[in-house]
Amino acid sequence: MAKFIDYLVDTGIIANNSQISPNNMMFELSDYLKNLTASDSFDMANRIYDSWKLKLKQKQNPASLVKIITKIALGKPFRILNSQKNLNSPQLIRNQQRSLSQQELQYQSPLDKCKLSQMGFNDTCERLYQDGIAQKVKKEYFEQEKCKQELRDCTFKPQISAEKLCTNDTEVFDRLYKSQLACKNDFSEVKQKQEIVQCTFTPQITKQQSISNYQPIEQIFERLFQESINRNNMKLSLAPTREERELQQCTFKPQISQRQLNRSGDDIFARLHNESAEKQQIKAFQKLESDTKEIESCTFKPKINTHSNFSPSSQPAFDRLYMLSSKSKQTGLDESQKRQKTNPKTIATNESLYERMKNHVNQRKRTLNLIQQEYDKELTFKPNINLRQGNLQSRLENRNQSVASVKSETKLKPNLNQSQLSSIRLYNTRKSQQDKENDNLTMLAETAHFKNDQKQKKSISDLKL
């Protein structure tokens, strides 16, 4: 290796052979060549080493000596240029700044040189990896040596107790809290001792006095309760005097109206409640006045029949219908009584039962129509009424007719024969069947009207959308 270093000096690559040590020659050479060229430094060093081996073989031939001498002569200017570069190179400055202790320490690479020679350095990745490991190990080694050197310079060794080492594990705020609490307790103890020292008077109390001072727990509670009552009474008695003193200090006296003086004694909640009630009453009176003015401005007064079946009333529908049915029953009874008075022998006539019942029903319809016409004459207002109400009215009339016919049947039973009774029963059965059919038809009509109403509502909603 010494010959190889001399060869580098002869060729002019290295100006001073003292820069490279034989132990870490390849690594320092690669670091040196990194500063000279931007190409791969380790490959360049390897090529130089291979060329040196070839040159050694050529030196054995005398013909090659002339070529070597000429190259040495041509390499002098290159060597001078490199020497100037090396003087200003950062590597040289770094080496000069190293301490003498670090220069004496020889770095031993953990890698075996034989293994390095056997490895294929053409593999760039492997080579860079090994180079990085070597630099890392080298850096760690130098850091360790630096720490050791600093420790050698440090001669002061503080004495640390075992208790302080244990307290390092605890958190800082817990440790500070405990120390502050201990200081506070110590301060309170010292203060108490000082107070006790200052107290020189020590009363002598006999056993009898100590026993007489003893009181049961119940008496203590009563005494404390009485003291609290007395204290409150004293506060209440002193309150007006305190207010008077405060008023004496107040020199400014604002002028307050009589209304505000009256307000001051009342409760705020009651006053606000009364004010809101008064406002509501005023609003109600104003609304009544406006309504009366509107009614006075309305001159049109339609005559509405209060007894109409179709007009809305405050009476419930069930009671109203029940009253109508009772009235119809009463009118039927009155008519039958009148007929019996006027014509007591009409039942004994040869007229058939069917014709008599038919005439009775027709007569009843006529009377109802006359009553309805009289009511309609009194009415001037004619609202649009749903057909369902008319259907309900017709159903009620049919039911009333059937009920009246049944009642008339019971009245006629004692004066009729067996054949007449059978014919009456047949008529009643036919009438009930007819009523059922009419009810079914009305129900179908109502369902049809309901479906039509639903369709109209849907069409109106679609048009709105």
Secondary structure, 3 states (H helix, E strand, C coil): CHHHHHHHHHHCCCCCHHHCCCCCHHHHHHHHHHCCCCCCHHHHHHHHHHHHHHHHHHHCCCHHHHHHHHHHHHCHHHHHHHHHHHHCCHHHHHHHHCCHHHHHCCCCCCCCHHHHHHCCCCCHHHHHHHHHHHHHHHHHHHHHHHHHHHHHHCCCCCCCCHHHHHHCCCCHHHHHHHHHHHHHHHHHHHHHHHHHHHCCCCCCCCHHHHHHHCCCHHHHHHHHHHHHHHHHHHHHHHHHHHHHHHHHHCCCCCCCCHHHHHHHHCCHHHHHHHHHHHHHHHHHHHHHHHHHHHHHHCCCCCCCCCCCCCCCCCCCHHHHHHHHHHHHHHHHHHHHHHHHHHCCCCCCCCCCHHHHHHHHHHHHHHHHHHHHHHHHHHCCCCCCCCHHHHHHHHHHHHHHHHHHHHHHHHHHHHHCCHHHHHHHHHHHHHHHHHHHHHHHHHHHHHHHHHHHHHHHHHHHHHHHC
